[in-house]
Amino acid sequence: MRHRLVAILAVAGFLLARGLRAEDKPRGPTEKVRAFLGGERVVGILSGATRVECFRVFPEKPNEPMGKECGGYPVISTAKDQTRDFAADIAAVLLDEKTYDFEKAKKAVYQPAVGFRLWRDKDWADVTVSFASDEIEISSKLPTDREITTAHEDCDTARAALIKLAKIAFPEDKEVQDLAEKGK
């Protein structure tokens, strides 16, 4: 009986110690990603978003406002809003430093196809994605700001994950459904 208790305590102690190891704890975004995204406000929106509006966007920013926009790009169609789980999936991609290639820049023209507006309470961040160039923009604006703050980066390594999310958001859109998970 005593040996069984000692064994149980030893296993419990091992599991407890393993659970407290620093490398097993959930990590937030790196400082590099936090800075890229524009700080704690945007990180908080992404990590705590409760719903996501999904848009197909016109690939060029207009000189004059044209109605509803996502990240400054005119909305050409809207899909069904997505839930907290979908928002968490997008956040997992956006908060991962491996998503971005901070070391190089593409010469391609940024032409997004889809946009996601992540909402946390009454605050939002827009995410637009160009599958033609595998680039992403994250935009946000405080009510007191005149300009939208935008972060832009290559996201080749996240292409497959972003396409899967776009296909979930736009199940009826043939162009989105035909996107290849591997780039050119």
Stockholm file with secondary structure:
# STOCKHOLM 1.0

chainA/1-184         MRHRLVAILAVAGFLLARGLRAEDKPRGPTEKVRAFLGGERVVGILSGATRVECFRVFPEKPNEPMGKECGGYPVISTAKDQTRDFAADIAAVLLDEKTYDFEKAKKAVYQPAVGFRLWRDKDWADVTVSFASDEIEISSKLPTDREITTAHEDCDTARAALIKLAKIAFPEDKEVQDLAEKGK
#=GR chainA/1-184 SS CHHHHHHHHHHHHHHHHHHHCGGGSCCCCCHHHHHHHTSHHHHHHHHHCCEEEEEEECSSCCSSCCSSEETTEEEEEEEEEECHHHHHHHHHHHTCGGGCCTTCCCCSCCCCCEEEEEEETTEEEEEEEETTTTEEEEEECCTTCSSCEEEEEECGGGHHHHHHHHHHHCTTCHHHHTCCSSCC
#=GC SS_cons         CHHHHHHHHHHHHHHHHHHHCGGGSCCCCCHHHHHHHTSHHHHHHHHHCCEEEEEEECSSCCSSCCSSEETTEEEEEEEEEECHHHHHHHHHHHTCGGGCCTTCCCCSCCCCCEEEEEEETTEEEEEEEETTTTEEEEEECCTTCSSCEEEEEECGGGHHHHHHHHHHHCTTCHHHHTCCSSCC
//
